[in-house]
Amino acid sequence: MNEALKEHLCQLEESLLKPEIRTSKIELTQILSDEFFEIGSSGKILYRNEEISEEGINLVKMKLYNFEIHPLSDEIVLTTYEIFNEETGQQSLRSSIWKCTEGRWQMYFHQGTKVSN
């Protein structure tokens, strides 16, 4: 795995923080796999079909940093990073599993864990 893949996956992760992506069901369904689920920082488990409404998902103002990739195979990568929520002042650790299918990377799993302030 190379620097170009790291940059591409980081861009995909960052796109999920943008209002124009978060409010577009079409964009979200391109990025999130049909089997996608997440364990939110609240501890709640959410599935793609439950999480994405016609209006998309909740808007947030967050900054992503310390992004790393951890290849699990040629087609599967674990990403890890930190998020700072500018609205709440909350920091969280994040991880996602991405899979490349037919030349396109999609997120299959995501987890957020709050960090004590």
N, C-alpha and C positions, 0 to 999 in steps of 0.2 A: 504494500500500500504506500502511496506516495503523498507528497505535499499537495498535489492537485486534488486528490480525493479528499484530503482533510479540508481544504478550502471549500470544495463543493458541498460537503456535508455540513460544514459550519454555515454556509450561506442558506442551506435548506432549514437548519435549526433557527437561524436568525429570521428567516422569512415567516416562520410560525409566530413570531412576536409582532409582526407588522399588522396594523389595522386592516389594510386592504386584503390581506390573506385571511386573517382571522374572521372577517365578515363575509367571506366568499365560500359558500358550500362547494362550488366547483373547484376552486383552488385547493381547499382542504382535502377533498376526496382524491385529488391528484397526488398529494404528498403523503397522506395517511393510508395505509393498506386497508383492505376490506376487513382483515383480522385484527386491526389495531385495537389496543387497550392500554390504559395507563393507570398507574397508582399515583393519584394526586398527592400534593403535599398535605392535604387534609386527611389522607389515609383512605379516601374513598376510591373505589375502583370504577373506572368509566370505560365504556366501549364506544367505538366510533359511531355506531348507529344510534347510540343514546346521546352522545356528546355534541354532534353536529346538527344544528337546526338549520332552517332555511336562512337564518340570519348569521350563521356561523357559530363561533365560540366567543367567550368573554373577551373584551378588549382589555389590554394590559399595557403598562409602560415599564418595560424591563430592559436591562442591559445584560448581555451575555459576555462572559470572560473565562479565561483558563480552559479553552476548548482543546480537547485531545481526542484522538481516535485509537481504538484498540481492535485490530482486525481479529475476527473469529474464524473467518474463512475468506476465500476470494470474493464471495458474494454477500457476506454478513459482517457488519461492523458495529461495535459498541462505541458510542460517543459518550464522553463525560465532560461536564462543564459546570460553571457556577452562574447563577442568575441573581441580579439585584433588582428587586421590585422598587422602582422609584416612587410609586404612590404610597406604599406601606412601609418602606424602609426594611423590608424583610429580605434576607439572603437565603438562597436554597441551593443545594447540590442537585444536579440533574444527570440523568443517564437515559439514553435511547438506544434501541436496537434498530438498525437500518438493514434492509435487504435489497439487493439489486436483482430485479426480475425484468427480463427482456430489455436490458440496457437502461432501466430507470430505477433510481433509488427511492424506496418508500419506507416510512417509519412503521415498524410493527409493534413496538413497545416503548413506553416512556414512564419514567418515575421521577418525582420531585420530593426532596426531603428538606424540610425547613432546618435552618441552622439557628441555634440560639444567638440572640443579639447581645 
